[in-house]
Every structure is written in C-alpha cells, then in structure tokens.
Amino acid sequence: MLLTLIYDGGCPFCREFALRSELKAGVADLQIVDGRADHNIRRELNALGLHLRDGAVLIEGEQRWHGSEAIAELSRRMKPSDPLLRLLAKLFCNDKRSALAYPALLAARRLALASRGLNVDLDQAPQS
C-alpha cells in the first residue's frame, strides 16, 4: 500500500529529511509531497484538522499520523542506507522519544522559516 509523507517544503530541515527518506530510507512505495507547493492536499488535510504548521503528515490508506506520530511511524518502517537516517530512525522510532524531541524540531523549523521570510502557517501570507 502506498505510504505518503506530506511535509513543509519551505523548511530546509524538513525538505532534507523528506528527500533523504524518499531516496535512502528503504521504505517501499514511499511518496513524498511538498505540502507548501500542493495547495489541494493542504486543503484536504486542513479539513481533517491535520495542519502542516503543526507537523508533517503520513498517510497510508485511511490511516493518518501527524507530527511526532508521523515521524515515529516512518522511522519504524525505515531500513536506511544513509547514516544520518539510521541515527534519526533510532531516535524517533519510539513514540515517547519522538514526542519529547518533536517540539525542538518544530522550533528549529520556525527559526529556519523565519530566516527565509516564510510563515510557519502555510496558509498565511509570507512574513514581511
């Protein structure tokens, strides 16, 4: 079954993680979608209460994971060839560790987006 990761392509950390995951995570049928660029999928996620401002979304069929749960589920499925992904998979495969570490990732994302003049909320106008 197709597994889809929707992430904020404006965030350099998110983009790097997503692209590495797509190429080197060893997850079969993993599709990566830049939610900042795909307005339709973002509208669908918002209608479900899954806002990308609060974290990435992982979808498999009718199952959806959001934020730290999405990263934990993806990490559990990884069989990465990439050393950085191996480290991240070990860190984030545990739900509790992922939930504890995820706020730091969101803070780093906020800083990275601010440095690029982008809003954390993908549905708001860029910061001036």
C-alpha positions as CSV (number, residue, x, y, z in Angstrom):
1,M,0.0,0.0,0.0
2,L,1.2,3.5,-0.8
3,L,2.7,5.5,2.0
4,T,2.6,9.3,1.6
5,L,4.6,11.8,3.6
6,I,3.4,15.4,3.3
7,Y,5.9,17.9,4.6
8,D,6.7,21.7,4.6
9,G,9.0,22.1,1.6
10,G,9.9,25.6,2.7
11,C,11.7,24.2,5.7
12,P,15.3,23.2,4.8
13,F,15.4,20.6,7.6
14,C,12.0,19.1,6.6
15,R,13.0,19.1,2.9
16,E,16.3,17.3,3.6
17,F,14.7,14.7,5.8
18,A,11.9,14.1,3.2
19,L,14.3,13.8,0.3
20,R,16.7,11.5,2.1
21,S,13.7,9.4,3.2
22,E,12.5,9.1,-0.4
23,L,15.9,8.1,-1.7
24,K,17.6,6.2,1.1
25,A,15.1,5.1,3.8
26,G,14.4,1.7,2.3
27,V,10.6,2.2,2.6
28,A,8.8,0.6,-0.3
29,D,6.1,2.7,-2.1
30,L,7.0,5.9,-0.2
31,Q,5.7,9.0,-1.9
32,I,6.9,12.5,-0.8
33,V,4.7,15.5,-1.2
34,D,5.7,19.2,-0.6
35,G,2.6,20.5,1.2
36,R,3.7,24.1,0.7
37,A,3.5,23.6,-3.0
38,D,0.4,21.3,-3.1
39,H,-2.5,23.6,-2.1
40,N,-5.1,20.9,-2.8
41,I,-3.6,18.3,-0.5
42,R,-3.1,21.0,2.2
43,R,-6.8,22.0,1.9
44,E,-7.8,18.3,2.4
45,L,-5.5,17.9,5.4
46,N,-6.8,21.2,6.9
47,A,-10.4,19.9,6.6
48,L,-9.3,16.9,8.7
49,G,-7.6,19.1,11.3
50,L,-4.2,18.0,10.2
51,H,-2.4,21.3,9.8
52,L,1.2,21.2,8.4
53,R,2.0,24.2,10.7
54,D,1.9,21.6,13.5
55,G,4.0,19.0,11.7
56,A,4.3,16.5,8.9
57,V,1.5,14.1,7.9
58,L,2.0,10.4,7.0
59,I,-0.9,8.7,5.2
60,E,-1.5,5.0,4.4
61,G,-4.9,4.2,3.1
62,E,-7.4,5.6,5.6
63,Q,-4.7,5.8,8.4
64,R,-3.2,9.1,9.2
65,W,-0.3,10.1,11.5
66,H,0.5,13.7,12.3
67,G,3.5,15.4,13.8
68,S,5.7,13.3,16.1
69,E,3.4,10.3,15.4
70,A,4.1,10.6,11.7
71,I,7.9,10.7,12.2
72,A,7.8,7.8,14.7
73,E,5.8,5.6,12.3
74,L,8.0,6.5,9.3
75,S,11.1,5.8,11.5
76,R,9.8,2.4,12.5
77,R,9.4,1.5,8.8
78,M,12.8,2.7,7.7
79,K,15.7,0.4,6.8
80,P,18.0,3.2,5.8
81,S,21.3,3.0,4.0
82,D,22.1,6.6,5.0
83,P,24.0,7.1,8.3
84,L,22.0,10.2,9.3
85,L,18.7,8.5,8.6
86,R,19.9,5.5,10.7
87,L,20.6,7.8,13.6
88,L,17.3,9.7,13.2
89,A,15.3,6.4,12.8
90,K,16.8,5.1,16.1
91,L,15.9,8.3,17.8
92,F,12.4,8.8,16.5
93,C,11.1,5.2,16.3
94,N,9.9,5.3,19.9
95,D,6.7,7.3,20.3
96,K,7.7,8.8,23.7
97,R,11.2,9.9,22.5
98,S,9.6,11.3,19.3
99,A,7.0,13.2,21.2
100,L,9.7,14.6,23.6
101,A,12.1,15.7,20.7
102,Y,9.4,16.9,18.3
103,P,8.9,20.4,19.9
104,A,12.7,21.1,19.3
105,L,12.3,20.1,15.7
106,L,9.3,22.5,15.4
107,A,11.3,25.3,17.0
108,A,14.2,24.7,14.5
109,R,11.7,24.7,11.7
110,R,10.2,28.1,12.9
111,L,13.7,29.6,13.0
112,A,14.6,28.3,9.6
113,L,11.3,29.5,8.1
114,A,11.7,32.9,9.7
115,S,15.2,33.3,8.3
116,R,13.7,32.7,4.9
117,G,10.8,35.1,5.4
118,L,8.3,32.2,5.3
119,N,5.3,31.9,7.6
120,V,5.0,28.7,9.8
121,D,1.4,28.6,8.8
122,L,1.4,27.6,5.2
123,D,-2.0,29.2,4.7
124,Q,-0.9,32.7,5.8
125,A,0.9,35.3,3.8
126,P,4.7,35.4,3.9
127,Q,6.2,37.4,6.7
128,S,7.5,40.9,5.7
